[in-house]
């Protein structure tokens, strides 16, 4: 018996004594809570066993890189794959500058600025997913988890469908407004995310 079932049983024991002492027997049409919990626990344990028995060769986990992995030329080898250029075109519209041009030709000093490297790493990460989906679709289909470091967390969220691509680009271009952190070269950046919520009322 796992700890969750044990805790449920203990709680049911207390509940039963309280009912017996204050209300007498339950009504004839009362739902048997203990039976419902047993059924739920059995189903949950069965699902966990099914997941545990899944062969590791049929599971994949995607880990997305973060700020600091940018380099001039990044993304150039991905442009031949479907939808990659569309990602960069969308980035151009949202950010207001040609991110692809900056990634391909630099200079490195500009690419290292937080306001540029965060969207650069983010878009390149999802462009790499497009390549992976084209060459090895089973890896994407069998993905059981996604995670990321720094701005890679947002790539993982977009991949998982929890956030929109354009939404994250907008956040990258407006993070820490007015504090000047976006414009600092990477070594001086405090490596934190601050999301300012502006009231439109």
Buried (B, 14 or more C-beta within 10 A) or exposed (E): EEEEBEEBBEEBEEEEEEEEEEEEEEEEEEEEBBEEBBEEBEEEBEEEEEEEEEEEEEEBEBEBBBBBBBBBEBBEEBEEBEEBBEBBEBBBEBBEEBBBEBBBEBEEEBBBBBBBBBBBBBBBBBBBBBBBBBEEEEBBEBBEEBBBBBBBBBBBBBBEEEBEBEEBBBBBBEBBEEEEBBEBEBEEBEEEBEEEEEEEE
